[in-house]
Amino acid sequence: MKGLRKVLTPFAPDQSGAVSVLYNLGGMIVIIDAGGCTGNVCGFDEPRWHGERAAVFSAGLRDMDAILGRDALLVSKIASAAQRIDARFVALVGTPVPATIATDYKALKRMLEKKVDIPVLTLPTDGMRLYDSGEATAYKELFATFAKDEARETEGKELILGATPLTCGEKYTDVTLEDIEGIRGRKITAASASGIEAAKLTGKDYEIRSTSAEELIASEKIEGKVLVCHDEVFGKTLRDNGVDCDIATFFTLHDEIKREGDVKITEEDEFTALAESGRYDVIIADSALKKLAKGFTGRWIDAPFFALSGRK
């Protein structure tokens, strides 16, 4: 049955991806919801929430706020909070609520900019797409707001884009606003699907490489035909380092990465069919997928993928 999930939990949605990119940048992040989406982001999709402080707020919309579109009240609450926080920007992150009532983000931005003296970012995520789409949206808005045309003194230094906790777990790479401001002079590496989208926005040449996959290659002897179910860059990095593998991903699969045998999957039974096809000696994937491959008799190498399983 299309869309039926009997084993896997819901994947991290686009608003969670947006927050993941913005989390450590020193901004005030306002999730436009009644509280539930913020609870999901902070309680389930953002592993740093339990150990690192960040200014993440819920708009706390009541039913009538949403129905009547009380934008002035929302702007007033955000401006009041911004006066108490030493934030470098305000980011408005969308959820299904503003998507349903057709919230005018441009109007909110104009209204809020009259009350605060820091940049206002608007991210019209809607909860209907997956985390990598939200990450790409966040990078686009950051670049449009903060990237400068001139090269900075950091020229030549590598900047890794897309290595958030949702893809890389505890091996994530911090990006600062100073990195974004000086991106024109940096060497760019895309570490995930969203990293590719972000790298394209710079107009510069970029490398596609996952350090997590490189670490796996260094620690494991991988032989035979391999099925990799992870982020596409994770799979590409394995292939670039001599692993004979096909990529199956529930997330983005760019044409520049896709090869014969690679596939974008959406349903549990699609993964089951691949895993039990008899074509593969090894599967590299999050162990949460094991229950979908009970007929697979080869070697399983665990590759945690937080956006998929919520497991560190």
C-alpha positions, 0 to 999 in steps of 0.5 A: 500500500502506497505510503504505508509504514509498518516498521520505519518511523516518520523521517525528519521533515523540512522544518527540522532540516532548516532548524538543523542548519540554523541551530548554531549560527547565533540567531533567534529561530521562530517555528510558526506553529502551535507548539507541536512541530517545535516539540518534534524538532527539539524533542526528536529531530535535533540531537543538540537540543539536550546539550547545546543552548540555542534560541528556538521558539514556537510562535504558539499560535492559537486556533483563532490566531491561525484562522484570523491571521493575526500577523501583527500579534505574531510580529509583536511577540517576536519583536519583544523576544528579540529585544531580550536576546543577543541574536544575529538574525531572526529566522521564521521557519514554516510548518503545515499551519502557515502553509494551510492558511497561506501565510504571507512571509514577505509581509511578515518580513517587512513588518518585523524588519520595522521593529528589529534591527537585525536581518530577518530570514523567512523559510517557507517550509511546510512539513510536507517535504523531507529534511534535505529540502529544508536544509537546502532552503536554509542555505539559500536564505543564508547565502542571500542574506549574508554572503558577500561578493568579495573574497575574505582572508579565509580564502582557500580554507575548506568549507563543508556544507551539508554535514548536519547532525541529521545526516552525519550524527555526532560527526557533524561540521559547524558552519558559522556566519563568518563562513557564510559571509566569506564563502566566495573565497572558500574551497567548497565541499558538499557532504550531503544532498543539501550540501550539493544544493548549497554548493551550486548557489555559490557559483564555484567549483566544489568537491562532493565527499562524505568524511563519514563514509571515508571513516567507514572505509578506513575501519571496515574491509568491504568486499563484494557487491554492496547496497548502500541506503543512506544519503547519496553523497555517502554512497558516492564517496564509497564508490569513489573509493573503490567500493562496488555499490548501488545507492538506494536512498529515501532522500534526494538523488541528483542526476550528477550522482545517479548511476545505473543501479541507483534508485530513489525509493519511497516505500518500505517494500521497495527497500525489502525487494532490493535487499532480498533480491540476491544481488548484494553481498553487503548492505550498508545502512542504518540498523533500523532498516534490518527488519525490512530485510529479514530475507537478506543473508549477507553482511550488514554494516551499520551506518547510522542515519539520524534523519531516518531513524532518530538514532545517534 
